[in-house]
Amino acid sequence: MISLNFMTGEDPLSLDRIRAVLTRLEDTIIFGLIERAQFGHNPRIYQKGAFKELSDLGFSGSWLEWFLKETETFHAKARSPDELPFTTGLPEPVLPPLSFPKILFPNNINANPSILSFYTRAIVPRITHRATLALAAQKRALGIVGDDEFEDDGNYGSSATLDIEVLQSISKRVHYGKFVSESKFMSDPAAFIPHIIKPNREALEKLITKPEVERKLLIRLQKKAATYAQDVQVNPDADLANGNGAVNGGGKLSGTSAKIDVDGVVDLYESYIIPLTKEVEVDYLLHRLDGLSQDEIDALLAGSKRKAED
């Protein structure tokens, strides 16, 4: 999992550093989706009470929720400061906590319920559509028709394992919006404070939104997904290496064997990840002055004035 090292002494609120993490997370998310797309939809794993085996254990949630609970119970014993769990009631870390620098303003913002919902309801059905159709064809050849021919390939463990990897990556990506908001707020508190004191979501969203950055992100994402979704076809007769060891045109990308719906990956960002990240950023800003005295708020405003004069 991509993460920031908060112990290096570098500025954790550097926008360039934050953007580098977000860019690397794109790769993690795309590759995770490609892996998940090879399995059927398997909607049973998202249905509460669908597994008698879990009910016998006293667990009333879905197979994926149980997987999340078991996985995060283990991960909680070495908890990362920039990750939020999907489950509650987790154990305390085994090792004593590191003395991480104070970076974010205290908050309880957690978008994971929304992430889990849109991922299981909208994203999984779309990215597994091709695998579902191929599965149906195989079942029909065996005489299995009707409702039984679709969606379920029985790979519940593999599907849930990959779901968790994607969910945790999306969660980290969305909640990094808090770091973006804190960085932008501290660079010019005076621009934000009036819209926080008199809550104005629209004005705050305009302050944090960069349409050109979003446009470039979606273009980059489309190119990455289109490239990663293809297989490299190697011509065995080609001269694979010259004296410097460089490849000489021996490989090419094949678009006929795309491993995932590229437009679906782009839509995940455009329709879900980017809007939800903005919600997290604005929610964080709306609570950025909670508990601060007027003197503390005035000090932030004075700091903005000094920066402007410099």
MIBA-983762 format. One record per atom (N, C-alpha, C, O): x, y, z. Coordinates in steps of 0.2 Angstrom, whole numbers, padded with zeros to 4 digits, always signed. Atoms other than C-alpha are relative to their C-alpha. Layout:
residues N
XYZ ...
***
This chain:
residues 310
+0004-0006+0000 +0000+0000+0000 +0004+0006+0000 +0009+0007+0004 -0004-0006+0000 +0007+0017-0005 -0002+0004+0006 -0007+0005+0009 +0001-0004-0006 +0010+0028+0010 +0005+0006+0000 +0011+0005-0003 -0005-0005-0002 +0019+0044+0016 +0004-0002+0006 +0002-0005+0011 -0004+0001-0006 +0034+0042+0028 +0000+0006+0003 +0003+0011+0001 +0001-0006-0004 +0030+0055+0041 +0006+0001+0004 +0006+0006+0008 -0006+0000-0005 +0047+0052+0050 +0006+0003-0004 +0011+0003+0000 -0006-0002+0004 +0059+0059+0036 +0002+0007+0002 +0007+0009+0000 -0002-0007-0001 +0058+0077+0042 -0003+0005-0006 -0003+0011-0006 +0002-0004+0005 +0051+0082+0025 -0007+0003+0001 -0011+0000+0006 +0006-0003-0001 +0036+0093+0024 -0006-0004-0002 -0007-0005-0008 +0005+0005+0002 +0021+0081+0024 -0006+0004-0003 -0010+0000-0006 +0006-0003+0003 +0009+0095+0018 +0003+0003-0007 -0001+0008-0009 -0002-0003+0007 +0019+0099+0002 -0004-0003-0005 -0005-0009-0005 +0005+0002+0005 +0007+0098-0012 +0003-0005-0005 +0000-0009-0007 -0004+0004+0004 +0020+0091-0023 +0001-0007+0003 +0000-0012-0001 -0001+0006-0003 +0023+0077-0011 -0006-0004+0001 -0007-0010-0001 +0006+0004-0001 +0005+0073-0008 -0003-0002-0007 -0005-0008-0008 +0002+0002+0007 +0002+0073-0027 +0003-0006-0002 +0001-0010-0006 -0004+0005+0002 +0016+0061-0029 -0003-0007+0003 -0004-0012-0001 +0003+0006-0003 +0007+0049-0017 -0007-0002-0004 -0008-0008-0005 +0007+0001+0004 -0010+0051-0026 +0001-0003-0007 -0003-0007-0009 -0001+0002+0007 -0002+0048-0043 +0002-0008+0001 +0000-0012-0004 -0002+0008-0001 +0006+0031-0036 -0006-0004+0001 -0007-0010+0000 +0006+0003-0002 -0011+0027-0029 -0004-0002-0006 -0008-0007-0006 +0003+0001+0006 -0018+0028-0046 +0002-0007-0003 -0002-0011-0005 -0003+0007+0003 -0007+0013-0052 -0003-0006+0005 -0005-0011+0002 +0003+0005-0005 -0012+0003-0036 -0007-0001-0001 -0009-0007-0002 +0007+0001+0001 -0030+0006-0039 -0002-0004-0007 -0006-0008-0007 +0001+0003+0007 -0029+0002-0058 +0001-0008+0000 -0002-0012-0002 -0003+0007+0000 -0019-0014-0055 -0005-0005+0004 -0006-0010+0002 +0004+0004-0004 -0031-0020-0041 -0007-0001-0004 -0009-0007-0003 +0006+0001+0003 -0046-0017-0052 +0001-0005-0006 -0004-0009-0007 -0002+0005+0005 -0038-0027-0066 +0000-0007+0003 -0003-0012-0001 +0000+0007-0004 -0035-0042-0054 -0007-0002+0001 -0009-0007+0001 +0007+0002-0002 -0053-0041-0048 -0004-0001-0006 -0009-0006-0005 +0004+0001+0005 -0060-0040-0065 +0000-0007-0003 -0004-0009-0007 -0001+0007+0003 -0054-0058-0069 -0005-0005+0003 -0006-0010+0000 +0005+0004-0004 -0067-0065-0057 -0007+0003-0002 -0008+0008-0004 +0007-0002+0001 -0086-0065-0058 -0002+0005+0005 +0002+0007+0010 +0003-0005-0004 -0097-0052-0050 +0000-0003+0007 +0002+0000+0012 +0001+0004-0006 -0101-0065-0036 -0004+0005+0005 -0001+0006+0011 +0003-0004-0004 -0114-0054-0028 -0002-0003+0007 -0004+0001+0011 +0001+0003-0007 -0117-0066-0014 +0004+0002+0005 +0002+0003+0011 -0005-0002-0005 -0102-0060-0005 -0001+0007+0003 +0001+0009+0008 +0002-0007-0002 -0110-0043-0003 -0007+0000+0004 -0009+0005+0006 +0006+0000-0003 -0126-0049+0004 +0000-0002+0007 +0003-0008+0009 +0000+0001-0007 -0129-0049+0023 -0004-0007+0001 -0009-0008-0002 +0003+0006-0002 -0133-0066+0030 +0000-0006-0005 -0004-0011-0005 +0000+0004+0005 -0129-0075+0014 +0004-0007+0001 +0003-0012-0002 -0004+0006-0002 -0117-0088+0022 -0002-0002+0007 -0001+0001+0012 +0002+0003-0006 -0124-0099+0035 +0007-0001+0004 +0006-0001+0010 -0007+0001-0004 -0105-0103+0040 +0001+0006+0004 +0004+0005+0010 -0001-0006-0004 -0104-0085+0046 -0005+0001+0005 -0003+0003+0011 +0006+0000-0006 -0121-0085+0055 +0002-0005+0005 +0001-0003+0011 -0001+0004-0005 -0115-0100+0064 +0006+0002+0005 +0007+0000+0010 -0005-0003-0004 -0100-0090+0070 -0002+0006+0004 +0002+0009+0007 +0003-0006-0003 -0112-0076+0076 +0001+0006-0003 +0000+0011-0001 -0001-0006+0004 -0108-0064+0062 -0005+0001-0005 -0007-0004-0008 +0006-0001+0004 -0123-0056+0054 +0001+0004-0007 -0003+0005-0010 -0002-0004+0006 -0114-0046+0040 +0001-0004-0006 +0000-0010-0006 -0001+0003+0006 -0109-0050+0023 +0007-0004+0000 +0011-0002+0005 -0007+0003+0001 -0094-0061+0017 +0006+0005+0000 +0011+0005+0003 -0005-0005+0001 -0084-0045+0012 +0001+0003+0007 +0006+0005+0009 -0001-0003-0007 -0088-0037+0029 +0004-0004+0005 +0007-0001+0009 -0004+0004-0004 -0082-0052+0038 +0008+0000-0002 +0012+0000+0002 -0007+0000+0003 -0066-0052+0027 +0003+0006+0003 +0009+0006+0005 -0002-0006-0002 -0064-0034+0031 +0002+0000+0008 +0007+0003+0010 -0001+0000-0008 -0066-0036+0050 +0006-0005+0002 +0010-0002+0006 -0006+0005-0001 -0053-0051+0050 +0006+0003-0002 +0011+0003+0001 -0006-0003+0003 -0041-0042+0039 +0002+0006+0004 +0008+0007+0006 -0001-0006-0003 -0042-0025+0048 +0002-0001+0008 +0005+0003+0011 -0002+0002-0007 -0041-0034+0065 +0008-0001+0001 +0011+0001+0005 -0007+0002+0000 -0024-0040+0060 +0004+0007-0001 +0009+0008+0002 -0004-0007+0002 -0018-0023+0052 +0000+0005+0006 +0004+0009+0006 +0000-0005-0005 -0024-0013+0067 +0006-0001+0005 +0007+0004+0009 -0006+0001-0005 -0010-0021+0077 +0006+0004-0002 +0011+0004+0002 -0006-0004+0002 +0002-0011+0067 -0003+0006-0004 -0001+0007-0010 +0005-0005+0004 -0010+0004+0062 +0005+0005-0003 +0009+0008+0000 -0003-0006+0004 -0004+0017+0049 -0004+0006+0002 -0010+0006+0003 +0003-0006-0002 -0007+0035+0054 -0005+0003-0006 -0009+0007-0004 +0004-0003+0006 -0015+0039+0036 -0005-0005-0003 -0006-0004-0008 +0005+0005+0002 -0027+0024+0035 -0006+0000+0005 -0005+0001+0011 +0006+0001-0004 -0045+0023+0041 -0003-0006-0001 -0004-0009-0007 +0003+0007+0001 -0053+0006+0044 -0007+0001-0002 -0011+0006-0001 +0007+0000+0002 -0070+0001+0037 -0004-0003+0006 -0010-0003+0006 +0004+0004-0006 -0074-0009+0054 +0002+0004+0006 +0007+0008+0006 -0001-0003-0007 -0075-0004+0072 +0002-0005+0005 +0002-0011+0003 -0001+0005-0005 -0070-0012+0088 +0007-0003-0001 +0007-0009+0001 -0006+0003+0002 -0052-0015+0082 +0005+0000+0006 +0004+0004+0010 -0004+0000-0006 -0038-0020+0094 +0005+0006+0000 +0006+0009-0006 -0005-0005+0000 -0024-0008+0099 +0006-0002-0003 +0007-0008-0003 -0007+0002+0002 -0007-0008+0091 +0004-0004+0005 +0004-0003+0011 -0004+0004-0005 +0005-0021+0098 +0006+0005+0002 +0008+0004+0008 -0006-0004-0002 +0020-0009+0097 -0002+0007+0003 -0008+0009+0001 +0001-0006-0002 +0020+0008+0106 -0001+0005-0006 +0003+0004-0011 +0000-0004+0006 +0015+0022+0094 +0006+0005-0001 +0009+0006+0004 -0006-0004+0002 +0028+0032+0085 -0002+0008+0001 -0008+0009+0001 +0001-0007-0001 +0029+0051+0089 -0001+0004-0007 +0004+0007-0009 +0001-0004+0007 +0022+0057+0072 -0002+0007+0001 -0005+0009+0006 +0002-0008+0000 +0021+0076+0069 -0007+0001+0000 -0011-0003-0004 +0007-0002+0001 +0004+0084+0071 -0001+0003-0006 +0002+0008-0008 +0001-0002+0006 -0002+0086+0054 -0007+0003-0002 -0008+0008-0004 +0007-0001+0002 -0020+0086+0052 -0004+0003+0007 -0002+0001+0012 +0004-0003-0006 -0033+0096+0063 -0004-0006+0002 -0007-0010-0002 +0004+0006-0002 -0042+0083+0074 -0007+0000-0003 -0011+0005-0004 +0007+0000+0003 -0058+0077+0065 -0002-0007+0000 +0002-0012+0001 +0003+0007+0001 -0069+0062+0063 -0003-0002-0006 -0008-0006-0007 +0002+0001+0006 -0072+0062+0045 +0002-0006-0003 +0008-0008-0003 -0001+0007+0002 -0074+0045+0038 -0005-0002-0006 -0011-0003-0005 +0005+0001+0006 -0081+0042+0020 +0000-0008-0002 -0003-0009-0007 +0000+0007+0001 -0078+0023+0021 -0007-0003-0002 -0008-0007-0006 +0007+0003+0001 -0097+0018+0022 -0002+0002-0008 -0005-0002-0011 +0002-0002+0007 -0100+0028+0005 +0005-0004-0005 +0002-0006-0010 -0005+0004+0005 -0084+0020-0003 -0002-0007+0000 -0003-0010-0006 +0002+0007+0000 -0090+0003+0002 -0006-0001-0004 -0007-0006-0008 +0006+0001+0004 -0107+0006-0005 +0001+0001-0007 -0002-0003-0011 +0000-0001+0007 -0103+0013-0022 +0005-0005-0003 +0004-0006-0009 -0004+0005+0002 -0089+0001-0024 -0004-0007-0002 -0003-0010-0007 +0004+0007+0001 -0100-0015-0022 -0006+0001-0004 -0008-0004-0008 +0006+0000+0004 -0115-0008-0030 +0001+0003-0007 -0003+0001-0012 -0001-0003+0007 -0108+0002-0045 +0006-0003-0004 +0006-0004-0010 -0006+0001+0003 -0090-0002-0048 +0001-0008-0002 +0003-0010-0007 -0001+0007+0001 -0089-0021-0046 -0004-0003-0005 -0001-0007-0010 +0004+0002+0005 -0104-0025-0057 +0003+0002-0007 +0003-0002-0012 -0002-0002+0006 -0096-0015-0071 +0007-0003-0002 +0007-0005-0008 -0007+0003+0002 -0078-0021-0070 +0000-0007-0001 +0004-0010-0005 +0000+0007+0001 -0083-0039-0069 -0005-0002-0006 -0006-0008-0006 +0005+0002+0005 -0096-0038-0084 +0003-0005-0005 -0001-0010-0006 -0003+0005+0005 -0084-0047-0096 +0001-0007+0003 -0001-0012-0001 -0001+0006-0003 -0080-0060-0084 -0006-0004+0001 -0007-0010+0000 +0006+0003-0001 -0098-0063-0080 -0003-0003-0007 -0006-0008-0007 +0003+0003+0007 -0103-0065-0099 +0004-0006-0002 +0001-0011-0004 -0004+0006+0001 -0088-0077-0101 -0002-0006+0004 -0003-0012+0002 +0002+0005-0005 -0094-0087-0086 -0007-0003-0002 -0008-0009-0002 +0007+0003+0003 -0112-0088-0093 +0001-0004-0006 -0003-0009-0006 -0001+0005+0006 -0106-0095-0109 +0003-0007+0002 +0000-0012-0001 -0003+0006-0003 -0096-0108-0100 -0005-0004+0003 -0006-0010+0002 +0005+0004-0003 -0111-0113-0090 -0005-0002-0004 -0008-0008-0004 +0005+0003+0005 -0123-0114-0104 +0003-0006-0004 -0001-0010-0006 -0003+0006+0004 -0111-0126-0113 -0001-0006+0004 +0000-0012+0002 +0001+0006-0004 -0113-0137-0098 -0007-0001+0002 -0009-0005+0006 +0007+0001-0001 -0132-0135-0098 -0003+0003+0005 -0009+0002+0007 +0003-0004-0006 -0134-0123-0084 -0002+0007-0003 +0001+0011-0006 +0003-0006+0003 -0146-0109-0090 -0004+0003+0005 -0005+0001+0011 +0004-0005-0005 -0156-0095-0082 +0004+0003+0005 +0009+0005+0003 -0003-0004-0006 -0152-0086-0066 +0007-0004+0002 +0011+0000+0004 -0006+0004-0002 -0139-0100-0062 +0006+0001-0004 +0012+0000-0002 -0006+0000+0004 -0128-0096-0077 +0004+0007+0001 +0009+0007-0002 -0003-0007+0000 -0124-0078-0072 +0004+0001+0007 +0002-0001+0012 -0003-0004-0006 -0112-0069-0060 +0004-0004+0005 +0009-0001+0007 -0004+0003-0005 -0106-0082-0048 +0004-0006-0002 +0002-0011-0005 -0005+0005+0002 -0090-0092-0051 +0003-0003+0006 +0007-0008+0006 -0002+0003-0006 -0088-0097-0033 +0007+0002+0003 +0009+0000+0009 -0007-0002-0003 -0071-0088-0030 -0001+0006+0005 +0001+0011+0004 +0002-0005-0006 -0077-0079-0014 +0006+0002+0003 +0006+0008+0005 -0006-0002-0004 -0060-0079-0005 +0004+0005-0005 +0006+0010-0002 -0005-0004+0004 -0050-0072-0020 -0004+0007-0002 +0000+0012-0002 +0004-0007+0001 -0064-0059-0024 +0000+0005+0005 +0002+0010+0005 +0000-0004-0006 -0065-0053-0007 +0007+0003+0002 +0008+0009+0004 -0007-0002-0001 -0046-0052-0005 +0002+0006-0004 +0005+0011-0002 -0001-0006+0004 -0045-0041-0020 -0004+0006+0001 -0002+0012+0001 +0005-0005-0002 -0060-0031-0015 +0003+0004+0005 +0003+0011+0005 -0003-0004-0006 -0051-0026+0001 +0006+0004-0002 +0007+0010+0000 -0006-0004+0003 -0035-0021-0008 -0002+0006-0003 +0000+0012-0002 +0002-0005+0003 -0045-0010-0019 -0003+0005+0004 -0002+0011+0004 +0003-0004-0004 -0056-0003-0006 +0005+0004+0005 +0004+0010+0006 -0005-0004-0005 -0041+0002+0006 +0003+0005-0004 +0005+0010-0002 -0003-0005+0004 -0033+0010-0009 -0004+0006-0001 -0002+0012-0001 +0005-0005+0002 -0048+0020-0014 -0001+0005+0007 -0001+0011+0006 +0001-0004-0007 -0051+0025+0005 +0006+0004+0001 +0005+0010+0003 -0006-0004-0001 -0033+0031+0006 +0000+0006-0004 +0002+0012-0002 -0001-0005+0005 -0034+0041-0010 -0006+0005+0002 -0004+0011+0002 +0005-0005-0002 -0051+0049-0004 +0002+0004+0006 +0001+0010+0006 -0002-0003-0006 -0045+0053+0013 +0006+0004+0000 +0008+0008+0005 -0006-0005+0001 -0029+0061+0007 -0002+0007-0002 +0002+0012-0001 +0003-0006+0001 -0041+0075+0003 +0001+0005+0006 +0002+0011+0006 -0002-0004-0006 -0038+0080+0021 +0006+0004+0000 +0007+0010+0002 -0007-0003+0001 -0020+0083+0018 +0000+0006-0005 +0003+0011-0004 +0001-0005+0005 -0024+0093+0003 -0003+0006+0003 -0001+0012+0002 +0003-0006-0003 -0036+0104+0012 +0004+0004+0005 +0004+0010+0006 -0004-0003-0005 -0024+0107+0027 +0005+0004-0004 +0007+0009-0001 -0006-0004+0003 -0010+0112+0015 -0003+0006-0003 +0001+0011-0002 +0003-0006+0003 -0021+0124+0005 -0002+0005+0006 -0002+0011+0005 +0003-0004-0005 -0029+0131+0021 +0006+0004+0003 +0006+0010+0004 -0005-0003-0003 -0012+0134+0029 +0004+0005-0004 +0008+0009-0002 -0004-0004+0004 -0005+0142+0014 -0004+0007-0001 +0000+0012-0002 +0004-0007+0000 -0019+0156+0015 -0006-0001+0004 -0012-0001+0001 +0006+0001-0004 -0030+0154+0030 -0006+0006-0001 -0012+0004+0000 +0004-0005+0001 -0038+0171+0026 -0005-0001-0005 -0011+0002-0005 +0005+0001+0006 -0046+0165+0010 -0005-0005+0002 -0011-0005-0001 +0005+0005-0002 -0055+0151+0019 -0004+0002+0006 -0010+0000+0007 +0003-0001-0006 -0059+0157+0036 -0007+0003+0000 -0012+0001+0003 +0007-0002+0001 -0074+0168+0031 -0005-0005-0002 -0011-0004+0000 +0005+0005+0003 -0082+0154+0022 -0001-0006+0005 -0005-0010+0004 +0000+0005-0006 -0079+0143+0038 -0005+0002+0005 -0009-0001+0008 +0004-0003-0005 -0086+0155+0050 -0008+0000-0002 -0012-0001+0002 +0007+0000+0003 -0102+0157+0039 +0000-0005-0005 +0002-0004-0011 -0001+0006+0004 -0102+0140+0032 -0003+0001-0007 -0009+0002-0008 +0002-0001+0007 -0102+0141+0013 +0004-0006-0004 +0009-0005-0006 -0004+0006+0003 -0098+0124+0005 +0002+0002-0007 +0007+0000-0010 -0002-0002+0007 -0099+0131-0013 +0006+0004+0000 +0010+0003-0005 -0006-0004+0000 -0086+0144-0009 +0006-0004+0001 +0011-0003-0002 -0005+0004-0002 -0075+0132-0001 +0002-0005-0005 +0008-0006-0007 -0002+0004+0005 -0076+0120-0015 +0003+0003-0006 +0008+0000-0009 -0004-0004+0006 -0071+0133-0028 +0007+0002+0002 +0011+0002-0002 -0007-0001-0002 -0056+0137-0017 +0005-0006-0001 +0011-0005-0002 -0004+0006+0001 -0050+0119-0018 +0000-0003-0007 +0004-0008-0008 +0001+0004+0006 -0055+0114-0035 +0004+0004-0006 +0004+0010-0007 -0004-0002+0006 -0043+0115-0050 -0002-0004-0006 +0000-0009-0007 +0002+0004+0006 -0052+0110-0066 +0005-0002-0004 +0004-0008-0007 -0005+0002+0004 -0037+0109-0076 +0004-0006+0003 +0006-0010-0001 -0004+0005-0004 -0028+0098-0063 -0005-0007-0001 -0002-0012-0002 +0005+0006+0001 -0044+0086-0064 +0000-0002-0007 +0000-0008-0008 +0000+0002+0007 -0044+0086-0083 +0006-0004-0001 +0006-0009-0005 -0006+0004+0001 -0026+0081-0083 +0001-0007+0003 +0003-0012+0000 +0001+0006-0004 -0029+0068-0070 -0004-0005-0004 -0001-0011-0005 +0005+0004+0003 -0043+0060-0080 +0004-0003-0007 +0003-0008-0009 -0004+0002+0006 -0032+0060-0096 +0006-0005+0001 +0006-0010-0002 -0006+0005-0002 -0017+0052-0087 -0003-0007+0002 +0000-0012+0000 +0003+0006-0003 -0029+0039-0079 -0002-0004-0006 -0001-0010-0006 +0002+0004+0006 -0036+0034-0096 +0006-0003-0004 +0005-0009-0006 -0006+0003+0004 -0019+0032-0104 +0003-0006+0004 +0005-0011+0002 -0003+0005-0004 -0013+0022-0089 -0004-0006+0000 -0002-0012-0001 +0004+0005+0001 -0028+0011-0089 +0000-0004-0006 +0000-0010-0007 +0000+0003+0006 -0028+0008-0107 +0007-0004-0001 +0007-0009-0005 -0007+0004+0000 -0009+0003-0106 +0000-0006+0004 +0002-0011+0002 -0001+0006-0005 -0010-0008-0091 -0005-0006-0002 -0004-0011+0000 +0005+0005+0002 -0026-0017-0098 +0002-0004-0006 -0002-0009-0007 -0002+0003+0006 -0017-0023-0113 +0006-0005+0002 +0010-0004+0006 -0006+0005+0000 -0005-0038-0115 +0005+0002-0005 +0004+0004-0010 -0006-0001+0005 +0012-0036-0123 +0001-0006-0004 +0002-0011-0001 -0001+0006+0004 +0014-0047-0138 +0007+0001-0003 +0009+0006-0006 -0007+0000+0002 +0032-0051-0142 +0001-0004-0006 -0002-0010-0007 -0002+0003+0006 +0038-0055-0159 +0006-0004+0001 +0012-0001+0001 -0006+0004-0001 +0050-0070-0157 +0006+0001-0005 +0011+0000-0004 -0005-0001+0005 +0059-0065-0173 +0003+0006+0000 +0008+0008-0004 -0003-0006-0001 +0062-0048-0168 +0007+0000+0003 +0008-0004+0007 -0006-0001-0003 +0079-0042-0163 -0001+0003+0007 -0002+0009+0007 +0002-0003-0007 +0076-0040-0144 +0005+0004+0003 +0002+0008+0007 -0005-0004-0003 +0092-0032-0139 +0005+0002-0004 +0008-0002-0008 -0006-0002+0004 +0106-0022-0146 +0006+0000+0005 +0005-0003+0010 -0006+0001-0005 +0123-0020-0138 -0001+0003+0006 +0003+0001+0011 +0002-0004-0006 +0116-0008-0125 -0005-0004+0004 -0006-0002+0010 +0005+0004-0003 +0103-0021-0120 -0007+0003+0000 -0011+0001+0003 +0006-0003+0001 +0089-0010-0126 -0005-0004-0004 -0002-0008-0009 +0005+0004+0004 +0073-0018-0133 -0001+0004-0007 -0002+0010-0007 +0001-0003+0006 +0071-0015-0152 -0006-0002-0003 -0007-0006-0008 +0006+0001+0004 +0053-0015-0157 -0003-0007+0001 -0007-0009-0003 +0003+0007-0001 +0050-0033-0151 -0006-0001+0003 -0009-0006+0003 +0006+0000-0004 +0035-0029-0141 -0005+0005-0002 -0003+0011-0004 +0006-0005+0002 +0018-0021-0145 -0006-0002+0005 -0007-0007+0007 +0006+0001-0004 +0002-0019-0135 -0006-0002-0005 -0007+0000-0010 +0006+0002+0004 -0013-0028-0141 -0007+0002+0004 -0008+0000+0009 +0006-0003-0003 -0030-0019-0138 -0005-0006+0000 -0011-0004+0003 +0006+0005+0000 -0040-0035-0142 -0001-0004+0006 -0006-0008+0007 +0000+0004-0006 -0036-0043-0126 +0000+0004+0007 +0003+0003+0012 +0000-0005-0006 -0040-0028-0114 -0003-0004+0006 -0008-0007+0006 +0001+0004-0006 -0041-0035-0096 -0005+0004+0004 -0008+0001+0009 +0005-0004-0004 -0053-0021-0090 -0004+0005-0004 -0001+0007-0009 +0003-0005+0003 -0066-0009-0095 +0003+0007+0001 +0002+0009+0007 -0004-0006-0001 -0055+0007-0097 -0005+0005+0002 -0003+0009+0007 +0005-0006-0002 -0070+0019-0097 -0003-0001+0007 -0004+0004+0010 +0003+0001-0007 -0076+0011-0081 +0005+0002+0005 +0003+0005+0010 -0006-0003-0005 -0059+0015-0072 -0001+0007+0000 +0000+0010+0005 +0000-0007+0000 -0060+0033-0078 -0007+0002+0003 -0007+0007+0007 +0007-0002-0003 -0079+0034-0073 +0001-0001+0008 -0002+0003+0011 -0001+0001-0007 -0074+0027-0056 +0003+0007+0003 +0001+0009+0009 -0003-0006-0003 -0063+0043-0053 -0005+0006-0001 -0006+0010+0003 +0004-0006+0002 -0074+0055-0062 -0007+0001+0004 -0009+0006+0006 +0007+0000-0003 -0091+0050-0054 +0000-0001+0007 -0005+0000+0010 +0000+0002-0007 -0085+0044-0037 +0005+0002+0004 +0005+0006+0008 -0005-0001-0004 -0068+0046-0031 +0001+0008+0000 +0002+0010+0006 -0002-0008+0000 -0065+0065-0036 -0006+0003+0003 -0004+0007+0008 +0006-0003-0004 -0083+0070-0030 +0001-0001+0007 +0000+0003+0011 +0000+0002-0007 -0081+0061-0014 +0006+0003+0004 +0006+0005+0009 -0006-0004-0003 -0063+0068-0011 -0002+0007+0001 +0000+0010+0007 +0002-0007-0001 -0070+0085-0013 -0005+0001+0006 -0004+0006+0010 +0005+0000-0006 -0084+0081+0000 +0004+0000+0006 +0003+0003+0011 -0005+0000-0006 -0070+0076+0012 +0004+0006+0001 +0004+0008+0007 -0004-0006-0001 -0060+0091+0009 -0004+0006+0003 -0002+0009+0007 +0004-0005-0002 -0074+0103+0011 -0003-0001+0008 -0003+0003+0012 +0002+0001-0007 -0081+0094+0027 +0006+0001+0005 +0005+0004+0010 -0006-0002-0004 -0063+0095+0034 +0001+0007+0001 +0002+0009+0007 -0001-0007-0001 -0062+0113+0031 -0006+0003+0004 -0004+0008+0008 +0005-0002-0003 -0079+0116+0038 +0001-0001+0008 -0002+0003+0012 -0001+0002-0007 -0073+0109+0055 +0007+0003+0002 +0010+0001+0007 -0007-0002-0002 -0055+0117+0054 +0001+0005+0005 +0006+0005+0008 -0001-0004-0006 -0059+0130+0067 -0003-0002+0006 -0004+0002+0011 +0003+0003-0006 -0068+0119+0079 +0004+0001+0006 +0010-0002+0006 -0004+0000-0007 -0063+0123+0097 +0005+0006+0000 +0008+0006+0005 -0005-0005+0000 -0051+0137+0092 -0003+0007+0003 -0009+0008+0002 +0002-0006-0003 -0052+0153+0102 +0000+0006-0006 +0003+0005-0011 -0001-0005+0005 -0054+0170+0093 +0007+0002-0001 +0009+0004-0006 -0007-0002+0001 -0036+0174+0097 +0004-0005-0005 +0008-0002-0009 -0003+0005+0005 -0031+0158+0088 -0002+0001-0007 +0003+0001-0012 +0002-0002+0007 -0041+0163+0073 +0003+0006-0002 +0005+0006-0008 -0003-0006+0002 -0034+0180+0073 +0007-0001-0002 +0010+0002-0006 -0007+0002+0002 -0017+0173+0073 +0001-0003-0007 +0006-0002-0010 -0001+0003+0007 -0020+0163+0058 -0001+0005-0005 +0002+0005-0011 +0001-0005+0005 -0027+0178+0049 +0006+0005+0000 +0008+0007-0006 -0006-0004+0000 -0012+0188+0054 +0006-0003-0004 +0010+0000-0007 -0005+0003+0004 -0001+0175+0047 -0001+0000-0007 +0004+0001-0011 +0002-0001+0007 -0010+0176+0030 +0002+0007-0002 +0005+0008-0007 -0002-0007+0001 -0007+0195+0031 +0007+0001-0001 +0010+0004-0006 -0007+0000+0000 +0011+0193+0034 +0003-0003-0007 +0008-0001-0010 -0002+0003+0007 +0013+0181+0019 -0001+0004-0006 +0003+0004-0010 +0002-0005+0005 +0004+0193+0008 +0005+0006-0001 +0006+0008-0006 -0005-0006+0000 +0016+0207+0013 +0006-0002-0002 +0010+0002-0005 -0007+0003+0002 +0031+0196+0010 +0000-0001-0008 +0005-0003-0011 
***
